[in-house]
Amino acid sequence: MTYNEDNRIQLVPPLPSEIREAVNGGNLVVFIGAGVSQVIGCKSWGNLAQSLIDKCYSPEKDHARRYIDFKQKQTLLEGSDYKKTITMCYHILEENGRKDAFYKELEKCFKAKPRLLKSRNICKELIGLHGVFLTTNADRHFDKYFEEQRIVYDPWRLDATDIERNKLYHIHGSIRYPDSVVFILSKYMELYQESNFRKFLEQVFARHVVLFIGYGMSEFELLDFLMIKFDSSQKKESSRFILKGYYKGDEKIRDLDQYYYDEMGVRVIGYQMDNEGYGQLYEIVRRWREEIDQTSRYLYDSFDEIDEAINNP
């Protein structure tokens, strides 16, 4: 099914009215994926897998013994399931007493490029969407825009009664607390079977309009929890959206993808990534933020709250 009125994939797709209304109603949830961090220069999952393979094959000088041989290295490099590769590398390093090296590689991959932070800091624009912010990223680049008490770092401490606007939830943990980070298969399975975590996501999807930003198909599959509560036979107003990059002329590919996302009640918002790749997300979020500032009631409501607080401290 095609959703764009003119059917073309645009550089900056129109802001859906449902998202604007969700800002007004205070019930927008923004899911932030790895593609957002890539906008400011962080490495991808594939880059992380490559770095971990290199670490297993060529340890530091004071650890001269290789943990895998050349054939094992090539086998790992040929794999396309990055979650699987990362899991295997974690266990290789752990068995050799180098779990610390795993987390050091994570931190290296999470480093942003100062030039991009200055020219297209998407985090600074995202905060202007005035939503509940959930991220599967373990980096800390978005943290600086929230007061410490408004950040939940530990996914095992998520509470379905604590879902607040302008608050950040690291649902796969944060590198600030390495033991909280969910990057290997066993931890994913443990987390997604945990009752409080599931109840938290149930409330998110049942009561909010949800926007996914920076998610590829493989990463999105981590959130197939959506399938549990969505009945695809029920036709209803869209309440879940995903910004997804395509190349110019890929309208038919986008429409094929929509068949997959229809199963989860997610509407695909395609954008052109020919020139900027994931970097185009910055321009989209910036434009949407400007439109929300101009057309939503959020700023007016905030001023009213300030006046009320002054008059009735």
PAPASE-989954 format. One record per atom (N, C-alpha, C): residue in one letter; x, y, z. Coordinates in steps of 0.2 Angstrom, whole numbers, plus 2048, in hexadecimal, padded with zeros to 3 digits. Layout:
# PAPASE-989954
AXYZ ...
This chain:
# PAPASE-989954
M8047FA800 M800800800 M804806800 T80380B7FC T8078117FC T803817800 Y80781B803 Y805820808 Y806827806 N80C828802 N80D82F800 N8088317FB E8058377FB E8008397F7 E8028397F0 D80983B7EE D80B83B7E7 D80F8357E6 N8108317EB N81382A7EA N81B82B7E9 R81E8317E9 R8258317E9 R8288317EF I82E82E7EF I83382F7F5 I8368357F5 Q8358397FB Q8388407FB Q83E8417FF L8418467FE L847848803 L84584980A V84084D80A V83D84E811 V83584D810 P833847813 P82C845812 P82884A817 P82184B815 P81D84F819 P81C84C820 L81C850825 L81A84E82C L81384B82D P81284582E P80C84282F P807846834 S801847833 S7FD84B837 S7FC84783E E7FC84183E E7FC83D844 E80283E849 I80883F846 I80D84184A I80D84884D R80A84D849 R80985484C R804853851 E7FF850850 E7F984F855 E7FC84C85C A80084785B A803844861 A807848865 V80B84D862 V80F852865 V80A856869 N804858866 N7FF85C86A N7FC858870 G7FB85286F G7F884E874 G7FD84B879 G80384C878 G80884A87D G80984287D N80883F877 N808838877 N80C835871 L81283986F L81683786A L81C83386D V81E82D86A V82482986C V828829867 V82F82B868 V83482B862 V839825864 F839820860 F83E81B860 F84481D85C I84A81D860 I85081F85C I85581985B G857818855 G85B812853 G862814851 A86680F84F A86D81084E A86E815848 G869816843 G86A81A83E G86B822840 V868823846 V86882A848 V86F82B84B S87282784E S879828850 S87E82884A Q87C824845 Q88182583F Q88182C83C V87B82F83D V87B83683A V88183A83D I882839843 I88883D846 I88E83A846 G88F834842 G895831841 G89782B845 C892828849 C89382284D C89381C847 K897817849 K897811845 K89180D845 S89080A83F S88A80583F S88B7FF842 W8867FA842 W8867F4845 W88B7F0841 G88B7F183B G8907ED836 G8977EF838 N8997F6839 N89F7F883B N8A17F5842 L89C7F5846 L89E7F284D L8A07EB84C A89C7E7849 A89E7E0848 A8A57DF845 Q8A77E3840 Q8AD7E383D Q8B37E5842 S8B27EA846 S8B67EC84B S8B87E6850 L8B27E3852 L8B37DD857 L8B67D7854 I8B57D684E I8B97D084A I8C07D284A D8C27D8848 D8C97DA848 D8CC7D984F K8C87DB854 K8CB7DA85B K8CC7D385D C8C87CF85B C8C97C785C C8CF7C5858 Y8D07C7852 Y8D57C584E Y8DC7C8850 S8DC7CE851 S8E27D2852 S8E27D6859 P8E27D285F P8E27D6865 P8E87DB866 E8E87DF86B E8ED7E486C E8F47E086D K8F97E486D K9007E286D K9017DE874 D8FE7E0879 D8FF7DC87F D8FB7D6880 H8F77D487B H8F37CE87A H8F47CB873 A8FA7C9872 A8FD7C786B A8F97C1869 R8F67BD86D R8F37B786A R8EC7B8867 R8EB7B6861 R8E57B785E R8E07B2861 Y8DA7B5861 Y8D47B1864 Y8D07AD85F I8D17AF858 I8CE7AB853 I8D47AA84D D8D37A5849 D8D87A5843 D8D57A883D F8D97A8838 F8D77AC832 F8D07A982F K8CF7A382F K8C97A082C K8C37A2830 Q8C47A2837 Q8BE7A483B Q8BD7AC83A K8C27B0839 K8C17B7837 K8BD7B8831 Q8BF7B482C Q8BB7B5825 Q8B47B2826 T8B37AD82A T8AC7AB82B T8A87B082E L8AB7B3833 L8A77B8837 L8A67BE832 L8AB7C082E L8AA7C682A L8A57C5824 E8A47BF822 E89F7BD81D E8987BD820 G8977BD826 G8907BD829 G88D7C4828 S8867C3827 S8827CA827 S87E7CB82C D87D7C6831 D8797C7837 D87E7CA83D Y87E7D183D Y8827D4842 Y8817D3849 K87B7D284B K8797D0852 K87D7C9853 K87D7C484F K8807BE850 K8877BF850 T88A7C384C T8927C484C T8947C7852 I8907CC855 I8927D085B I8917CB861 T88C7C7861 T88C7C2866 T8927BD866 M8947BB861 M8997B6860 M8A07BA863 C8A17C0860 C8A77C3862 C8A77C586A Y8A17C686D Y8A17C7874 Y8A37C1878 H8A17BB876 H8A37B5879 H8AA7B3878 I8AD7B5872 I8B47B3871 I8B87B8875 L8B67BE876 L8BA7C387A L8B97C1882 E8B37BF883 E8B27BD88A E8B67B788C E8B67B2888 E8B97AC88A E8C17AD88A N8C37B2887 N8CB7B4888 N8CC7B988D G8C77BB891 G8C87BF896 G8C97C7894 R8C67C888E R8C67CF88B R8BF7D288A K8BB7D188F K8B47D488E K8B57DB88E D8BA7DE891 D8BB7E5891 D8BC7E888A A8BF7E4886 A8C17E687F A8BA7E687B F8B57E287D F8AF7E3879 F8AC7EA87B Y8AB7EC881 Y8A87F2883 Y8AC7F8880 K8B37F7880 K8B77FD87D K8B67FE876 E8B47F8872 E8B37F986B E8AC7FC86A L8A77FB86F L8A17FE86F L8A280686F E8A6808874 E8A780F875 E8AA81286F K8AF80F86C K8B2812866 K8AC813861 C8A880E860 C8A380E85A C89E81485C F89D815862 F89881A864 F89B821864 K8A1822862 K8A4829861 K8A182D85B A89F83385D A89C837857 A8A283B854 K8A183E84E K8A584284B K8A484984D P8A884D850 P8A7854852 P8A485884C R8A7857846 R8A485B840 R89D85A83F L89A854840 L89385283F L88F855845 L89285484B L88E857850 L88D85E850 K89286284C K89186984B K88C86B846 S88D867840 S88986883A S88286583A R88185F83D R87A85C83C R879858843 N87985B848 N87785884E N87085684F I86E85084D I86784E84C I86484D853 C86984C858 C86684B85F C863852861 K866857860 K86485E862 K85D85F85E E85C85D858 E85585E855 E850859858 L852853859 L84D84E85B L84A850862 I84D853866 I84A85586C I84485A86B G84485D865 G83F862863 G83885E861 L838857861 L83285485F L82E853866 H83085486B H82D855872 H82984E873 G82C849872 G829842874 G82C83F87A V82983887A V82D83487F V83283087B F83883087D F83E82E879 F84082787B L840822877 L84381C878 L84881A873 T84E818875 T853816871 T85680F872 T85880C86D T85B80586D T86380786C N86580D86C N86C80E86C N86F80F873 A87580C873 A87980C87A A87D81287B D87E816875 D88281C876 D87F82287A R88382787C R88082C880 R87F83387D H87F833877 H87F83A873 H87883E874 F87383A875 F86C83D877 F86B83F87E D86F83C882 D86E83D889 D86F84488C K873848889 K87584F88B K86F85388B Y86A851887 Y864856886 Y85E85488B F860850890 F85B84E896 F85F84F89C E85B8518A1 E85D8518A8 E85E84A8AA E8638498AF E8658428B0 E85F83E8B3 Q85B8418B7 Q85583D8BA Q85083B8B5 R85183E8AF R84C83C8A9 R84F8388A4 I8548348A6 I85782F8A2 I8568288A5 V8548238A2 V85481C8A5 V8598188A1 Y85E8168A4 Y8648138A1 Y86380B8A1 D85F8088A6 D85F8018A7 D8597FE8A4 P8597FA89F P8527F889C P84F7F38A0 W8527F08A5 W84F7EB8AA W84B7EF8B0 R84C7F68AF R8487FA8B4 R8427FE8B1 L8417FD8AB L83B8008A8 L8357FF8AB D8318048AC D82A8038B0 D8258068AB A8208028AA A81A8048A6 A81680A8A8 T81780B8AF T8138118B2 T8178178B1 D81D8178AE D82281C8AE D82481D8A6 I81F8208A2 I82082289B I81F82989B E82482D89B E82383589B E826838895 R82283D893 R82584288D R82B84588F N83084688A N83684988B N83A846890 K83A83F890 K83E83B894 K84183588F L847833891 L84B82F88D L84C828890 Y84A82388C Y84B81C88F Y85081888A H85581588D H85A811889 H85780A88A I853808885 I850801886 I8557FB885 H85B7FC882 H8607F7882 H8667F9886 G8657FD88B G86B7FF88F G86F80488C S874807890 S87880C88F S87F80A890 I88480D88C I88B80B88D I88E80F893 R88A813896 R88C81689D R88C8118A2 Y88780C8A1 Y8878068A6 Y8888008A2 P88E7FE8A0 P88F7F889B P88B7F289D D88A7F08A3 D8877EA8A4 D87F7EB8A2 S87D7F18A1 S8767F189F S8757F0897 V87A7F1894 V87A7F188C V8787EA889 V8737EA885 V8707E4882 V8737E487B F8787E0879 F87A7DF873 F87B7D8870 I87A7D3875 I87B7CC873 I8757C9873 L8747C3870 L86E7C086F L86A7BE875 S86E7BB87A S86B7B8880 S8687BE884 K86B7C4884 K8697CA888 K8627CC884 Y8627CC87E Y85C7CE87A Y8567CA87C M8577C387C M8527BE87E M8507BF885 E8557C088A E8537C1891 E84F7C8892 L8517CD88E L84D7D388F L8467D388D Y8467D0886 Y83F7D1883 Y83A7CC886 Q83D7C788B Q8387C388E Q8377C5895 E83A7CB897 E8397CE89E E8327D189E S82E7D08A4 S8277D28A4 S8277DA8A4 N82B7DD8A8 N82A7E48A9 N82C7E88A2 F8317E589F F8337E8898 F82D7E7893 R82A7E1893 R8257E088F R81F7E5890 K81D7E5897 K8187EA899 K8197F1897 F81F7F3897 F8217FA895 F8207FB88E L8227F688A L8217F7883 L81A7F7881 E8167F2884 E80F7F2883 E80B7F9884 Q80D7FC889 Q80A80388B Q80C808885 V813807883 V81580C87E V81180B878 F810805875 F80D80486F F80580586F A802804875 A7FB804876 A7F980B876 R7FD810879 R7FA81687B R7FD81C877 H80281B873 H806820870 H80681F868 V807825865 V80982585E V81182485E V81481F85A V81B81D85A V81E81F854 L824822854 L82882484E L82F82084F F83181C84A F83781984A F83C81D846 I84281F848 I847823844 I84D81F845 G85081E83F G85781B83F G85781383F Y85281083D Y85280983E Y852806837 G857801836 G8577FC830 G8527F6831 M8517F282C M84D7ED82D M84F7E8832 S8567E6832 S8597E1837 S8587E483E E8597EA83F E8597ED846 E8527ED848 F84D7EF843 F8467EF845 F8437E9847 E8467E3845 E8447DC847 E8447DB84E L8497DF852 L84A7DE859 L8437E185C L83F7E5859 L8397E785C L8337E4859 D8347DE857 D82E7DA855 D8297D885A F82A7DB860 F8257DB866 F81F7DE863 L81F7E385E L81A7E685C L8147E1859 M8167DB857 M8127D7854 M80D7D4859 I80F7D4860 I80B7D0865 I8057D4866 K8057DA865 K7FF7DE867 K7FB7E1861 F7FD7E085B F7FA7E3855 F7F67DE851 D7F07DF850 D7EC7DB84C D7EB7DE845 S7EF7DB840 S7EF7DE83A S7E87DE836 S7E37DB838 S7DD7DA835 S7D97E0837 Q7DB7E483C Q7D77EA83F Q7D97F083B K7D57F3837 K7D77F9834 K7D67FF839 K7DB80383A K7DB80983E K7E080E83C E7DF81483F E7E381A83E E7EB818840 S7EF81A83B S7F681983C S7F981B843 S7FC818847 S7FF81A84D S80681884E R809815848 R810813848 R813815842 F819818842 F81C81A83C F82481883C I827817836 I82E816836 I83181B830 L83681F831 L83982282C L83F81D829 K83E81C823 K842817820 K84581A819 G84C819818 G84F81C813 G84F81780D Y84E81B807 Y84E817800 Y85281C7FB Y8538197F5 Y85681D7F0 Y85181F7EB K8528247E8 K84E8277E3 K84B8227DE G8458227DE G84281D7D9 G8408167DC D8418167E3 D84080F7E6 D83980F7E9 E8348127E6 E82D8127E9 E82A80B7E9 K82C8077E4 K8298007E4 K82C7FC7EA I8327FD7EB I8367FA7F1 I8337FC7F7 R8328027F8 R82E8057FE R8278027FF D8248017FA D81D7FE7FA D81D7F77FC L8227F37FA L8237EC7FC L8257EC803 D8297F0805 D82B7F180D D8257F2811 Q8207F680E Q81A7F8812 Q8167F1813 Y8167EC80F Y8127E6810 Y8157E3817 Y81B7E3818 Y81F7E081E Y81D7E4824 Y81D7EB823 Y81C7EF829 Y8147EF82B D8107EE826 D8097EE827 D8077E982C E80B7E382C E80A7DE831 E80B7E0838 M80E7E6839 M80F7E9840 M80C7EF841 G8087F183C G8047F783C G8087FD83C V80E7FD838 V813802838 V812805831 R81280C830 R81180F82A R818812828 V81B810822 V821812820 V82181981D I82681D81F I82782481D I82E824819 G82E823813 G83482380F G83782980E Y83E82A80E Y84183080C Y84782E808 Q84A833804 Q84F8327FF Q856832803 M85A82D802 M86182D805 M86682D800 D86582F7FA D86A82E7F4 D8708327F6 N86F8387F9 N87583D7FA N87883D801 E87483C806 E87683D80D E876836811 G87383180E G87282B812 G86E82C818 Y87082981D Y86C82A824 Y86C832826 G871835823 G87283C825 G86C840823 Q86883E81E Q86284181C Q85D842822 L85D83D827 L85983D82D L859844830 Y85F847830 Y86084D834 Y85C853831 E85C85382A E858858827 E850857828 I84E851828 I84784F829 I845851830 V84984F835 V84785183C V84785883D R84C85C83A R84D86383B R846866838 R844864832 R83E86782F R838866833 W83785F835 W83285D839 W831861840 R837862843 R837866849 R83586D848 E837870843 E835877841 E82E877840 E82B87283C E82487283B E820871842 I82286D846 I81F86C84C I81F872851 D825876851 D82587C854 D820881852 Q81F88184B Q81B886848 Q813884849 T81287E849 T80B87C848 T80887884E S80C876853 S809872858 S80887785E R804874863 R802878869 R80887786F Y80D87386D Y812872873 Y815878876 L81787C872 L81A882875 L815887879 Y80F887876 Y80A88B87A Y808888880 D807881880 D80687E886 D80B87E88B S81287E889 S81787F88E S817886891 F81688B88D F816892890 F810892895 D80A88F894 D80588F898 D80788C89F E80B88689E E80D8838A4 E8128878A8 I81688B8A5 I81B88F8A8 I8178958AC D8128988A8 D80E89D8AC D80A89A8B2 E8088948B1 E8048918B7 E8098908BD A80F88E8BB A81488D8C0 A8168938C4 I8168988C0 I81889F8C3 I8128A28C7 N80C8A18C5 N8078A48C9 N80589F8CE N8068998CE N8048948D3 N80A8908D5 P80F8938D8 P81688F8D9 P8158898DE 
